[in-house]
Amino acid sequence: MANNTSDNQLTVAAVQLNSQQDIEANLADIKAAISDAYAQGAQLVVLPENCCSMGQQFATAERFEALSAILADYASTYGVYVLVGSLPCPYRLDGLMVPDGRLRQVSQLFAPDGKRVARYDKIHLFTATVADKQGSYNEAATFEPGTQTVVTPIEANNTVYQLGMMVCFDLRFPALAQRLRQAGADILSAPSAFTYLTGQAHWSLLLQARALDSQCMVIGAAQGGDHNYKDGNVRQTWGHSAITAYDGRIIESYDDSELKGQKSEGNYAIVMATLDKPAQEQGRQKLPIFQCHRLA
């Protein structure tokens, strides 16, 4: 099916997954979701954080190059942009190994020809005490924070759209969303794996708040449901993938943690929306908050 979105409009898809620790099974779900999203007209497909494996970060990092190549091939097979929510990576942007035995949490954008056109290393690392089975989270024990913001162009329908890249805990920090907008972003990606409790409390509010802060569409692709680790532990994530308009409206959402219901295909769910760039620009002109901003 050929994508036939009109000029100045970009059709995007947020994919919700329930990734386990079987990487090959997760890849099969990812490929099926990309194929399905393409068939529905998507030109940009956003996968959630930890899309290839929940947990087992170091073992997954050993396959960073191979997994990236597979996901790049999916982009070229279907001729769409694919944003790989995150993969653990053993080396920095400059190719040097991450010191102290840690990794980088890396989000990548692959173009329709399969070329990697952007890499963003997650800046804000999740640190929290949560009243769930795990109890506490400290990403900094495993990962080194990135230091560079990333805005990258997407070309579709004779129009260029600027994508600002975030990952999960980055949603907590309005300054990042504002900086991405100041760098030209039209869209913000927010691939995530929110815990069930923090997601229940804050996920939708954060997507809407960052959209209002930046006047950008925000694409929240999430992990949802129970993730059974090989050590016997179970992690619960909130899901509820959603796409939010520049004015804070939730355009479309998948309103569940578990993969079930009309929008779910069993192993994934897809949330679709279209960005009308001229309408977004008009909304920004009517409320020119970045002309009024004095503190950043």
Phi, psi and chi 1 to 4 in degrees:
 res  aa     phi    psi   chi1   chi2   chi3   chi4
   1 MET       -  127.1  172.3 -178.4  172.0      -
   2 ALA   -82.2  137.6      -      -      -      -
   3 ASN   -77.3  128.4  -67.3  -17.8      -      -
   4 ASN  -128.0   33.5   55.7    5.1      -      -
   5 THR   -61.1  141.4  -55.1      -      -      -
   6 SER   -71.5  166.0   62.3      -      -      -
   7 ASP   -55.7  146.3  -73.0   -4.8      -      -
   8 ASN    68.5   12.4  -64.3  -43.4      -      -
   9 GLN  -128.0  135.6  -67.7 -170.4  -22.1      -
  10 LEU  -121.8  125.3  178.4   72.8      -      -
  11 THR   -95.2  125.4  -59.4      -      -      -
  12 VAL  -121.4  154.1  -57.5      -      -      -
  13 ALA  -131.2  130.9      -      -      -      -
  14 ALA  -102.9  126.4      -      -      -      -
  15 VAL  -102.5  128.7  175.0      -      -      -
  16 GLN  -100.2  132.3 -179.7  162.5  -42.5      -
  17 LEU  -124.7  166.1  -65.1  172.7      -      -
  18 ASN  -126.1   65.5  174.8 -122.9      -      -
  19 SER   -63.5  135.6  -61.2      -      -      -
  20 GLN  -107.5 -153.3  -59.3  -64.9  -34.1      -
  21 GLN  -106.5   14.1  -65.7 -168.5  -24.0      -
  22 ASP   -97.8   97.9 -177.1  -23.1      -      -
  23 ILE   -61.8  -40.2  -68.6  177.0      -      -
  24 GLU   -65.3  -40.0  -50.3  -47.6  -40.2      -
  25 ALA   -65.8  -39.9      -      -      -      -
  26 ASN   -63.1  -41.2  -65.5  -26.7      -      -
  27 LEU   -61.8  -39.0  -73.4  170.7      -      -
  28 ALA   -63.1  -40.4      -      -      -      -
  29 ASP   -66.0  -40.6  -67.5  -19.9      -      -
  30 ILE   -62.7  -46.6  -71.4  167.3      -      -
  31 LYS   -61.6  -43.2 -175.1  176.0 -176.8  179.8
  32 ALA   -62.9  -39.7      -      -      -      -
  33 ALA   -66.7  -41.9      -      -      -      -
  34 ILE   -63.5  -43.4  -66.3  171.1      -      -
  35 SER   -60.1  -44.5  174.5      -      -      -
  36 ASP   -65.1  -44.9 -167.2   -8.7      -      -
  37 ALA   -62.4  -41.1      -      -      -      -
  38 TYR   -60.8  -44.2  167.7   74.1      -      -
  39 ALA   -61.8  -26.3      -      -      -      -
  40 GLN   -89.4    2.2  -65.1 -175.4   51.4      -
  41 GLY   102.1    7.7      -      -      -      -
  42 ALA   -67.3  140.3      -      -      -      -
  43 GLN  -109.0  -20.4  -63.4  154.7  -62.2      -
  44 LEU  -132.2  125.2  166.9   64.3      -      -
  45 VAL  -116.3  123.4 -178.8      -      -      -
  46 VAL  -108.1  121.4  178.3      -      -      -
  47 LEU   -94.9  156.0  -55.3  173.8      -      -
  48 PRO   -77.1  172.4   25.3  -32.9      -      -
  49 GLU   -60.5  148.4 -173.5  178.2   28.9      -
  50 ASN    53.9   40.5  -62.7  -40.6      -      -
  51 CYS   -65.7  -31.6   53.5      -      -      -
  52 CYS   -87.2  -21.3  -72.4      -      -      -
  53 SER  -169.2  132.6  178.9      -      -      -
  54 MET   -90.3  123.5  -73.9  -71.6  -68.9      -
  55 GLY    79.1 -171.8      -      -      -      -
  56 GLN    51.0   46.8  -67.2 -168.4  -48.8      -
  57 GLN   -63.9  -41.8  -60.1  -71.3    0.9      -
  58 PHE   -71.4  -39.4  -70.1   96.1      -      -
  59 ALA   -65.5  -38.2      -      -      -      -
  60 THR   -69.2  -37.4  -54.0      -      -      -
  61 ALA   -61.6  -31.3      -      -      -      -
  62 GLU   -63.0  -21.1  -68.5  176.9    0.2      -
  63 ARG  -106.6   18.0  -62.0  179.8   59.7 -179.3
  64 PHE   -54.1  -49.7  177.0   79.3      -      -
  65 GLU   -65.5  -45.0  -67.5  -68.5  -13.1      -
  66 ALA   -65.3  -43.2      -      -      -      -
  67 LEU   -66.8  -39.7  -68.3  172.4      -      -
  68 SER   -60.7  -40.4  -63.7      -      -      -
  69 ALA   -65.3  -39.3      -      -      -      -
  70 ILE   -64.0  -44.8  -69.0  169.3      -      -
  71 LEU   -68.8  -34.9  -65.8  161.2      -      -
  72 ALA   -63.0  -38.4      -      -      -      -
  73 ASP   -65.0  -36.4 -178.5   66.0      -      -
  74 TYR   -61.7  -41.3  -65.9  166.7      -      -
  75 ALA   -60.7  -44.7      -      -      -      -
  76 SER   -73.4  -33.0   62.8      -      -      -
  77 THR   -59.9  -41.8  -64.3      -      -      -
  78 TYR  -102.2   -3.7  -63.6  102.8      -      -
  79 GLY    65.3   39.7      -      -      -      -
  80 VAL  -129.9  159.4  -64.1      -      -      -
  81 TYR   -73.5  133.7  -75.8   93.1      -      -
  82 VAL  -123.9  120.3  173.1      -      -      -
  83 LEU   -97.9  112.3 -173.0  134.3      -      -
  84 VAL   -82.5  108.8  178.5      -      -      -
  85 GLY   -46.2  -54.8      -      -      -      -
  86 SER  -165.7  148.2   73.9      -      -      -
  87 LEU  -135.0  137.9  -78.6  174.0      -      -
  88 PRO   -70.4  136.1   24.9  -32.0      -      -
  89 CYS  -129.7  136.3  179.6      -      -      -
  90 PRO   -82.4   -5.9   27.9  -33.1      -      -
  91 TYR  -132.2  157.8   55.5   84.2      -      -
  92 ARG   -80.0  177.9  -65.3  170.8  170.8  168.0
  93 LEU   -57.0  -34.6  -79.9  162.4      -      -
  94 ASP   -84.2    4.2   59.3    7.8      -      -
  95 GLY    90.1  -10.0      -      -      -      -
  96 LEU   -74.5  143.7  -66.2  176.8      -      -
  97 MET   -65.5  142.6  -61.9  -61.4  -68.6      -
  98 VAL   -67.4  128.8  179.6      -      -      -
  99 PRO   -75.7  172.7   27.9  -34.5      -      -
 100 ASP    63.7   23.3  -55.8  -39.8      -      -
 101 GLY    69.8   18.8      -      -      -      -
 102 ARG  -101.7 -180.0  -67.3 -168.9  -69.7  173.7
 103 LEU  -127.7  176.9  -53.0  167.8      -      -
 104 ARG  -112.6  143.1  -71.5  -78.9 -175.8  102.4
 105 GLN   -94.0  110.4 -172.6   73.3  -57.7      -
 106 VAL  -114.7  129.4  170.4      -      -      -
 107 SER  -105.4  135.8 -173.9      -      -      -
 108 GLN  -129.8  146.1  -60.1  174.0   91.8      -
 109 LEU  -114.3  123.8  179.2   66.9      -      -
 110 PHE  -107.7  134.7  -65.7  101.8      -      -
 111 ALA   -81.3  168.8      -      -      -      -
 112 PRO   -59.4  -18.1  -28.0   36.9      -      -
 113 ASP   -92.6    3.6   61.7    2.1      -      -
 114 GLY    90.7   -4.4      -      -      -      -
 115 LYS   -77.3  140.1  -67.8 -179.0 -179.7  177.7
 116 ARG   -76.5  122.8 -171.2  177.0   76.1  179.5
 117 VAL  -109.3   -9.6  -68.2      -      -      -
 118 ALA  -159.4  146.2      -      -      -      -
 119 ARG  -133.6  130.0  165.3  179.0  163.3  162.3
 120 TYR  -124.0  127.2  164.8   65.9      -      -
 121 ASP   -97.6  119.6  -67.1   12.7      -      -
 122 LYS   -50.1  125.4 -175.9  177.8 -179.8 -179.0
 123 ILE   -85.6  -46.8  -69.0  173.8      -      -
 124 HIS   -98.2  121.3  -60.2  102.4      -      -
 125 LEU  -102.7  132.8  -59.6  179.0      -      -
 126 PHE   -65.5  121.5 -175.8   42.8      -      -
 127 THR  -134.0  117.5  -56.3      -      -      -
 128 ALA  -164.9  154.6      -      -      -      -
 129 THR  -107.2  122.1  -60.2      -      -      -
 130 VAL  -127.4  140.4 -179.6      -      -      -
 131 ALA   -81.2   54.4      -      -      -      -
 132 ASP  -120.6 -170.4   61.4   10.8      -      -
 133 LYS   -65.7  -30.1  -67.8  179.6 -179.5  178.4
 134 GLN   -79.0  -39.1 -176.3  158.1  -30.8      -
 135 GLY    90.1  -52.9      -      -      -      -
 136 SER  -140.8  152.1   63.1      -      -      -
 137 TYR  -133.5  135.0  -62.8   82.3      -      -
 138 ASN  -146.4   85.9  179.3   19.1      -      -
 139 GLU   -61.1  -26.7  -86.3 -166.7  -50.0      -
 140 ALA   -66.1  -16.9      -      -      -      -
 141 ALA   -70.7  -24.4      -      -      -      -
 142 THR  -108.4  -33.8  -56.9      -      -      -
 143 PHE  -119.0  150.7  -64.9  101.8      -      -
 144 GLU   -97.6  134.9  175.6 -173.1   66.7      -
 145 PRO   -70.3  145.6   25.0  -33.8      -      -
 146 GLY   -73.8  171.6      -      -      -      -
 147 THR  -129.9   -7.0   58.8      -      -      -
 148 GLN  -119.8  131.5  -62.3 -179.7   24.7      -
 149 THR   -76.8  155.2   58.2      -      -      -
 150 VAL  -135.9  125.1  174.9      -      -      -
 151 VAL  -126.0  128.1  175.6      -      -      -
 152 THR  -133.7  144.7 -173.5      -      -      -
 153 PRO   -79.5  146.2   27.1  -33.5      -      -
 154 ILE  -121.9  128.8  -70.4  175.9      -      -
 155 GLU  -108.4  124.9  -62.6 -177.7   25.1      -
 156 ALA  -157.1  139.8      -      -      -      -
 157 ASN    55.1   41.3  -53.1  -43.1      -      -
 158 ASN    62.4   23.9  -57.8  -50.2      -      -
 159 THR  -132.7  145.2  -56.9      -      -      -
 160 VAL  -104.8  128.6  176.3      -      -      -
 161 TYR  -114.8  142.5  -55.7   84.4      -      -
 162 GLN  -104.2  123.7  -61.5  -68.2  -23.6      -
 163 LEU  -104.9  121.3  172.3   68.1      -      -
 164 GLY   -95.3  131.0      -      -      -      -
 165 MET  -103.1  129.9  -61.8  173.0   68.9      -
 166 MET  -132.4  169.9  -57.9 -169.6  -63.0      -
 167 VAL  -143.7  119.6  175.5      -      -      -
 168 CYS    46.2 -100.0 -158.9      -      -      -
 169 PHE   -60.4  -20.6 -161.6   51.3      -      -
 170 ASP   -56.1  -26.2  -74.3  -30.1      -      -
 171 LEU   -61.5  -21.0  -84.7  170.7      -      -
 172 ARG   -73.9   -9.9  -60.5  -86.8  179.7 -176.0
 173 PHE  -119.8   98.0  -58.3   91.3      -      -
 174 PRO   -60.1  -28.8   17.3  -29.4      -      -
 175 ALA   -61.5  -33.5      -      -      -      -
 176 LEU   -67.5  -47.2  175.7   56.9      -      -
 177 ALA   -59.9  -40.1      -      -      -      -
 178 GLN   -67.5  -39.1  -69.2  167.9  -25.0      -
 179 ARG   -66.3  -38.5 -176.1  169.9  -65.3 -175.0
 180 LEU   -64.3  -40.2  -66.3  171.7      -      -
 181 ARG   -63.9  -43.3  161.6   65.7 -166.8  -79.8
 182 GLN   -62.1  -26.1  -72.2  168.8  -30.4      -
 183 ALA   -86.4    3.9      -      -      -      -
 184 GLY   108.8    6.2      -      -      -      -
 185 ALA   -64.7  139.8      -      -      -      -
 186 ASP  -101.9  -29.9  -58.5  -57.1      -      -
 187 ILE  -133.1  146.0  -50.3  164.3      -      -
 188 LEU  -120.4  131.3  -57.3 -179.1      -      -
 189 SER   -92.5  138.8   54.9      -      -      -
 190 ALA  -136.7   63.6      -      -      -      -
 191 PRO   -66.2  135.0   26.0  -33.5      -      -
 192 SER  -145.9  164.2  -60.8      -      -      -
 193 ALA  -143.1   61.9      -      -      -      -
 194 PHE   -63.3  140.3  -97.4   61.2      -      -
 195 THR   -61.1  157.9   73.9      -      -      -
 196 TYR   -58.5  -45.4 -172.6   93.6      -      -
 197 LEU   -73.2  -43.7  -66.9  176.5      -      -
 198 THR   -70.3  -32.5   56.8      -      -      -
 199 GLY   -67.6  -43.9      -      -      -      -
 200 GLN   -58.3  -38.0 -174.7  178.8   45.9      -
 201 ALA   -79.7  -36.3      -      -      -      -
 202 HIS  -132.2  -16.0  -56.9  139.1      -      -
 203 TRP   -54.8  -58.1  168.8 -112.1      -      -
 204 SER   -62.7  -40.8  -68.2      -      -      -
 205 LEU   -60.3  -41.2  -70.3  171.6      -      -
 206 LEU   -68.7  -41.5  -72.1  168.1      -      -
 207 LEU   -59.3  -43.9  -69.5  174.8      -      -
 208 GLN   -69.7  -40.2  -68.1  175.5  -81.4      -
 209 ALA   -65.3  -43.0      -      -      -      -
 210 ARG   -68.3  -32.3  -64.6  -60.7   79.1   81.8
 211 ALA   -64.1  -43.0      -      -      -      -
 212 LEU   -68.1  -38.2  -72.3  168.2      -      -
 213 ASP   -61.5  -39.0  -70.1  -22.6      -      -
 214 SER  -106.5  -16.0   64.4      -      -      -
 215 GLN    55.4   40.4  -63.6  179.8  -48.3      -
 216 CYS  -118.8  153.0  -68.7      -      -      -
 217 MET   -65.7  137.0  171.5 -176.0  -86.9      -
 218 VAL  -118.4  125.8 -179.0      -      -      -
 219 ILE  -105.5  106.3  -53.6  171.3      -      -
 220 GLY   -99.9   93.7      -      -      -      -
 221 ALA   -96.4  123.2      -      -      -      -
 222 ALA  -126.7  154.1      -      -      -      -
 223 GLN   -81.2  145.3  -66.6  -78.5   -5.4      -
 224 GLY  -147.3  143.9      -      -      -      -
 225 GLY   102.9 -164.2      -      -      -      -
 226 ASP   -91.3  134.1  -70.1  -10.9      -      -
 227 HIS  -116.1  114.3  -51.3  -88.2      -      -
 228 ASN   -93.2  112.1  -59.4  -67.6      -      -
 229 TYR   -84.1  153.7  -72.1    9.2      -      -
 230 LYS   -66.9  -19.1  -68.5 -179.0  179.0  178.0
 231 ASP   -85.3    4.8   61.5    6.3      -      -
 232 GLY    97.3  -13.4      -      -      -      -
 233 ASN   -74.4  154.0  -71.0  -36.3      -      -
 234 VAL  -126.0  127.7  178.0      -      -      -
 235 ARG  -109.3  135.9 -180.0  174.8  172.0 -176.0
 236 GLN  -106.1  131.0  -71.7 -176.7  -57.0      -
 237 THR  -118.9  158.6   50.8      -      -      -
 238 TRP   -83.0  -30.8  176.1 -119.8      -      -
 239 GLY    67.3 -129.8      -      -      -      -
 240 HIS    56.1   48.0  -68.8   73.9      -      -
 241 SER   -56.0  143.6  -64.5      -      -      -
 242 ALA  -156.0  154.9      -      -      -      -
 243 ILE  -122.1  127.4  -59.5  174.0      -      -
 244 THR  -114.7  136.5  -53.2      -      -      -
 245 ALA   -77.8  167.4      -      -      -      -
 246 TYR   -57.6  -25.3   71.7   94.2      -      -
 247 ASP   -97.4   12.9   57.7    3.9      -      -
 248 GLY    91.1   -5.3      -      -      -      -
 249 ARG   -73.4  136.9  -69.8  177.2  -62.4  111.4
 250 ILE   -80.7  113.4  -65.9  178.6      -      -
 251 ILE   -74.2  -46.4  -53.8  169.8      -      -
 252 GLU  -153.8  149.3 -167.2   61.2   71.3      -
 253 SER  -153.5  159.6   60.7      -      -      -
 254 TYR  -109.0  109.6  178.9   75.8      -      -
 255 ASP   -94.0   56.1  -61.4  -37.0      -      -
 256 ASP  -161.7  159.9 -146.9  -42.9      -      -
 257 SER   -86.8  -44.7  -60.3      -      -      -
 258 GLU   -78.1  152.8  -58.2  -65.3  -25.8      -
 259 LEU   -87.4   98.1  -67.8  171.0      -      -
 260 LYS  -159.0  167.1   58.9 -175.0  179.6 -179.2
 261 GLY    93.5 -175.1      -      -      -      -
 262 GLN   -64.9  -33.9  -67.5 -177.3  -12.7      -
 263 LYS   -89.0   -0.5  -64.5  179.4 -176.7  177.2
 264 SER  -104.1  141.4  170.0      -      -      -
 265 GLU  -104.2   21.6  -65.7  -61.0  -35.7      -
 266 GLY    99.0  -58.5      -      -      -      -
 267 ASN  -106.7   -0.6  -67.2  -31.6      -      -
 268 TYR  -160.7  163.2   61.8   87.0      -      -
 269 ALA  -132.5  150.8      -      -      -      -
 270 ILE  -124.7  131.9  -64.0  174.9      -      -
 271 VAL  -114.7  125.5  176.0      -      -      -
 272 MET  -114.6  146.5  -56.4  -81.5  -65.8      -
 273 ALA  -158.0  161.8      -      -      -      -
 274 THR  -121.6  129.6  -62.2      -      -      -
 275 LEU   -89.6  120.8  170.1   64.3      -      -
 276 ASP   -98.4   99.2 -175.3  -29.3      -      -
 277 LYS   -61.3  -44.8 -171.3  170.9 -178.7  178.1
 278 PRO   -60.8  -38.0  -27.0   36.8      -      -
 279 ALA   -65.9  -39.5      -      -      -      -
 280 GLN   -65.2  -42.1  179.4  168.9  -77.0      -
 281 GLU   -62.2  -39.9  -74.6  -60.9  -37.5      -
 282 GLN   -63.9  -40.8 -174.0  176.0   48.9      -
 283 GLY   -62.8  -38.1      -      -      -      -
 284 ARG   -66.2  -37.2  -69.6  174.3  170.5 -173.6
 285 GLN   -68.0  -34.8  -69.2  167.9   12.9      -
 286 LYS   -71.7  -28.8  -71.1  180.0  177.1  178.2
 287 LEU  -130.3   78.9 -171.6   62.6      -      -
 288 PRO   -80.9   67.1   31.6  -34.5      -      -
 289 ILE   -64.7  -26.8   58.7  174.7      -      -
 290 PHE   -80.0  -11.1  -80.2   80.6      -      -
 291 GLN   -82.0  -21.0  -65.5  178.2   24.1      -
 292 CYS   -97.7  -11.2  -53.1      -      -      -
 293 HIS   -68.6  129.2 -156.0  172.5      -      -
 294 ARG  -119.2  -13.1  -66.1  -70.6  176.9  -93.6
 295 LEU  -105.3   -2.3  -62.6  179.2      -      -
 296 ALA  -151.7      -      -      -      -      -
